[in-house]
Amino acid sequence: MSGIPLITILTFVPFAGAIILALGRSDNTTLTRRFALGVSLISLALALVMWKSFDVSAGGFQLEE
C-alpha cells in the first residue's frame, strides 16, 4: 500500500459531506444537490482506486490500515 489511509478517507468523506449538508443552509437546492453529487463521486473514485489496487492472486489481508 502507498501509505495513504484510503479506507479511513472513504469512510469519512460521506460523513463529512453529510455534516456539511446538515449544518449548511438549504435554500439553494441546486447547490445542495451538486454538492451531494460531488461527494458521491469522490467516494466512487476512492472506491475505484481501492478496487484497482486489490490483488486477487495475493493471499491474506489487503488494503489494511
Rosetta blueprint (number, residue, H / E / L):
1 M L
2 S L
3 G L
4 I L
5 P L
6 L H
7 I H
8 T H
9 I H
10 L H
11 T H
12 F H
13 V H
14 P H
15 F H
16 A H
17 G H
18 A H
19 I H
20 I H
21 L H
22 A H
23 L H
24 G L
25 R L
26 S L
27 D L
28 N L
29 T H
30 T H
31 L H
32 T H
33 R H
34 R H
35 F H
36 A H
37 L H
38 G H
39 V H
40 S H
41 L H
42 I H
43 S H
44 L H
45 A H
46 L H
47 A H
48 L H
49 V H
50 M H
51 W H
52 K H
53 S H
54 F L
55 D L
56 V L
57 S L
58 A L
59 G L
60 G L
61 F L
62 Q L
63 L L
64 E L
65 E L
